[in-house]
């Protein structure tokens, strides 16, 4: 029983680490659109 629990916990932790690493890989390449460009368009109607 304890061995099975340890195995489940280990798998869960590994999945969490994979999700976190995937998040760090995928989040940075998509920066938010800078606001100054929108303000520049407003200055030239």
C-alpha positions as CSV (number, residue, x, y, z in Angstrom):
1,X,0.0,0.0,0.0
2,X,2.7,2.5,0.9
3,X,4.8,1.6,-2.1
4,X,1.8,2.2,-4.4
5,X,1.2,5.6,-2.7
6,X,4.8,6.6,-3.2
7,X,4.7,5.7,-6.8
8,X,1.5,7.7,-7.4
9,X,3.1,10.7,-5.6
10,X,6.3,10.4,-7.6
11,X,4.3,10.3,-10.9
12,X,2.2,13.3,-9.8
13,X,5.3,15.4,-8.9
14,X,7.0,14.5,-12.2
15,X,3.9,15.6,-14.1
16,X,3.8,18.8,-12.2
17,X,7.5,19.5,-13.0
18,X,6.8,18.7,-16.7
19,X,3.8,21.1,-16.7
20,X,5.9,23.9,-15.1
21,X,8.8,23.4,-17.5
22,X,6.4,23.4,-20.4
23,X,4.8,26.6,-19.1
24,X,8.2,28.3,-18.8
25,X,8.9,27.2,-22.4
26,X,5.7,28.4,-23.9
27,X,4.9,31.6,-22.0
28,X,7.9,33.9,-22.7
29,X,7.7,33.7,-26.6
30,X,4.3,35.5,-26.5
31,X,4.9,39.0,-25.0
32,X,1.9,41.4,-24.6
33,X,1.4,43.9,-27.4
34,X,3.0,47.2,-26.3
35,X,0.5,50.0,-25.7
36,X,2.6,52.9,-27.2
37,X,1.8,51.6,-30.8
38,X,-1.9,52.0,-30.1
39,X,-1.3,55.5,-28.7
40,X,0.7,56.4,-31.8
41,X,-2.2,55.4,-34.1
42,X,-4.5,57.6,-32.1
43,X,-2.3,60.6,-32.7
44,X,-2.6,60.1,-36.5
45,X,-6.4,59.7,-37.3
